[in-house]
Amino acid sequence: MICVLFDLDGTLTDSAEGIKKSVVYALEKKGVPVPGDEILTLFIGPPIVDSLREHCGMTDAEAEETYGYFKERYETIGKFENRVYEDVERMLVTLRQTNTYVAVATAKPQHLADEVIAHFGLTKYFEVIKGADSSRGITHKDDVLKEALAAMAEISSNRTKKDITGWYMVGDRKYDMEAAKKFGCRAVAVTYGYGSREELENSGADYLCDTPADVILNIAVDTLL
């Protein structure tokens, strides 16, 4: 069997509204200039603290303080300013019907990933949902993917006594592609999320998919090669 691991924001759900509005809220409360929409879009995917340092020039302490303001809004309102992309659920159903292991590996904090996925009724499709856990130093995509891969390998071994024969990481940003390459997964990029085609190509994407249906098609073709 193969295993397909999905990013969450920009891959399964369109979370732009909630994240952007919460970043704006945090920056205004901190009293710093709010960047334009192009920069705000870059906050979707990586840890918010990293984005505050990179795009707003904050120190570690300033970024942590501002992240606290971000959470005030995001964890009460912003997390539900979100929607599942068209045909995503059909894609998940199809993968499960073909006896494919399906999991989530997201840099979103674990409790938020669980809550958002449950809110949209998608939990039943996933063997494993792995998110960030700062208390254990699990904060970046490669940290999360490493944990998800280990969990899925254990599930497969316990259930079938066999190893997983193919690993696929599906995401919309360079962080997903780079993590996939680091751990020997096929890197499947979706272009309907928040990363540009150039970003995805330059970070090592094996496939570029314009729709969820393309994800299924490319994985199916790859397994036949």
N, C-alpha and C positions, 0 to 999 in steps of 0.2 A: 504493500500500500504506500501511497504518497501522502505527504502532509502539506497543506497550504496554510500559511500564517498570514494574517491580515493586519495591517495598520488600521487605526480607527478614524481619526480626524483626516478628512480629505480622501479617504479610501472607502470606508463604509458609510460614513455620515458627513454631511456638509455642516460643519460647526463654526463657520466663519463669523456669522453674526454675533454669537455669544462670546466668542473669544475676543473679537475686535472691540466690541462695546465694553467688555470688562477691562481690556488693556487701556482704553481711553479713560474709563472711570479711574483706574489706578494712577495713571499719569497725571490726570487733572488733580486728584487728591494729593499727590506728591508735589504738585506745583511745577511740573516740568513740561516743556513743549510737547505737543502731540504730533507725531510724524504723519505723513500722508498715507493714503490707503495702500499704496504699493509696499511701503515698509510694514504697515500693520499686518498685511497678509503673511509676511515672513515670520510672524509670531506663531503661526499655526503649524504645529508639528514638533519642533524642538521644545525642551523645557523653557518655560516662561522666563525664569531667572537668567538663563543663558542669553535669550533674546534681548532682555533689558540691558544686559552688559554690552552686547554686540551692537545693538541698534540705537541705544540711548546713551551710551558711554557711561553707564553707572558703575560704581564700585560694587564689590560683593555685598557690603552692608546696605547700600542704597537699593540694590536689586532685591535683596531679601525683604526689605521694608515694603517696597512697592509691590512685590509679589503677594504680600499679606493683604494689601488693598485689592489686588486683583481677585483674590479668593473671596473677599467679602461679597463681591457681586457675582462672580462666576459660580460659586458653589450654592448660591440661592436662586439666581435667575438665569445666568448665562448658559449653564449646562443644558438647559432645555430649549434654548434658542438655537435649534438644531433640527436636522431632518435626515432621514435615510435617503441616500441617492436612489434614483429610479433604477429598477432591475437588480439592485443588490440582493434583496431577499430571494429573488428567483435564482440568482447565481449561487447563493448558499444552499438552497434546496437542491439544486442540480449537483453540486459537489457532494453533498451528503448521500444523495441517491446513487452515486457512483462509488460508494464505499471509500471516500477520501476523508482522511483526518482533516479537520478544520479547527484553527485556533486563532487567537488574537494576541499580537505583541505590540503594545502601544506605550509611548513615553508619557501618556496621560497618567496621573496618579491612579493607583489600583482601585480605590473606592469610587472614584469618578467614572472610570472605565466600566466597572461593574454596574453602576447605577444607570449610566446612559444606555448601555447595551440592554439592560433589563427594561428600561423605560420604553424602548422600541420593540420589545418582544423578540429579541434576537438571541438571547442566552442559550436557547435550546439547540442552536446550530453548532456550538463550539465545545470541543473537548476541554480546552484550556483557555482562560483569559488571563493574560499577564500584563500588568501595568507597572509603573514606577513605584518604588517604595524607598523614600529618602532615608527612612530609619535604618535600612540595611545597605545604603549606598547604591541602590539600584535606581539610577536617575536618567540614564541615556538609552537610546534605542539599542545599542549593542549589548548593554547590560540586560535589558529586558528580553531581547531575542535569545540570548544565551540561556536564560532561565526557561523560556518557553520551549526551546529545543530539547533541553534536558527533561522537562516534564512530559513532553510528547513521546520522547524515546522510551521513557519508563512506562507510560501507558501502553504503548505498542508492544513492548517486551512482555508486560504482565498479561496482556489480553490475548496476544497471538503467538508469543514466543518467537517473534520475527522482528528484524530491524526494519525501519522505514526505508524504502528504496529511493525516495526522491523528496527533496525539500524545496519549497517555494515560498519566498517572501514577497508579498504584494503590498506596495505602498506608493505614495505620491511625492515623496521628497527624497533628497540625496541621502538623508540619514538612513532611510529604509534600504536603499540600494547598497550603501557602504556597509551596513551591518550584514546584509545578505551575503555579500562577497567575503566578508571577514570570516563567516562561519560556513562557507561552502554551499550556500543556498542559491538556487536560481533567482535572479532579481527581476521581478515582474513589476513594471511601472504602470500606474494609471495616470492618464493625462487630463482627466476631468477634475483632479484635485487642485492643489495649490503650488505645485512645483512646475516649472516650465519644461518643455521638451528638452531644451538645451541642458538644463540642470540634470535631468534624469539620464540623458545620454552620456553626459560627461562623468557621471558618478557610477557608470558601469551597468546600466539596465540591459538585461538580456532581451526583454520584450517591452514594447510600448503598446499600451492598450487604451483605446479611446472610450470603451464602454465595459461594463461588467461582463457582457457576453464575450468580448474579446479576451478577457482573462481566462474564461473557460476554454475557449478555442486554442489559445496559445499554450496553455498547460497540457491540453489533450494532444496537440501536435508534438510538443516536447517529449511527452512520455512514449511516443511512438518512434522517436528518432534513435 
